[in-house]
């Protein structure tokens, strides 16, 4: 087994805290959604500027969305419609 470096040791200790662990998981989920949106946009052959124009917003809003920052549900709905995608909410695994 490989020895953990200082960062890995710190992370392991920090994640023992339920509050820190939950915040970490929330951040990962935000990142997963953001990356999925960016990949889908690219698969559809659109730039951030093109997508922004289609939903009447700025490229900066799309950039924030793709970084998982300050996203409104109505913006996500518009983006999903333009990308011909569906927003879903699924229960957590037991």
N, C-alpha and C positions, 0 to 999 in steps of 0.2 A: 504494500500500500504506500502511495506517495505521500510524503510529508506535506502538510498544509503550509502555505506561506502566510505572512502576517495578515494580509487582506482576507484570505479564506478563514483564518482563525477568528478574526474580528466579525466577519459576516456570520459565521456559525454561532458565535456567542450572541450577537445581536438578534438573530432570528429565533432565539429561544423565547424572546419576549412575544407574547401573543399580539400585542399592539404593533410591534415592529414587523412581525411576520405578516399580519393582515395588510399593512401598508405596502409591504414589498409585493405581495400577491396582487393587490389592486393596481399597482404600477405596472406589473407584468401584463395584466389583462388590458390595460390602456394601450400598452405598447403593441400587443398582439392585434388589437383592433386597428390601430393606426397603420401598422405594417400591411395588414390585409387590405385596407382601403388604398394605400399607395400602390400595392401590387396590382390590384384590380384596375385602378386608373391607368397604369402603365400597360396592362394587357389590352385595355380598350383603346390604346394608342393616343391617349390624351396627356397634355401637359397640365401642370397645376393651373396655369393661366387659362387654358381652354376650358377646363372643368369649372373654374371660378366664373367665367363669362356665362356658362350655361345655367348657373344657378344665381346669377346676378349678385356676385360678391367679389371680393378681391383674392388674388393669389395668396396673400398673407393669411387669409382665413383658411384656405386649403392647406397651406404649410403648417399652420397650428394644428389643424385636424390630424394631419399625417404625423405629427409629433405627439398626439394624444393630449393636447392642451386646450382647455376651455372650449369644449365642443357642446353645442346645443342640439337637442333632439331634432328640432326642425331643420337644422343644417344637415344632420346625418340623413334625414329622410329625403331631402332634396338630392344629396349626393348619391344615395342609393338608387333613386329613380333614374337619374342621368346615367349611372353606371349599369343600369338594368340588373340591380341586385335587390335583395330583401334583407331587412333588419330582423333579427330574431333574438329572443331571450330564451335561454334554456336553463333548467334547474341544475344546480350543482350536484355532482355525484355524491351519493350518501357516504 
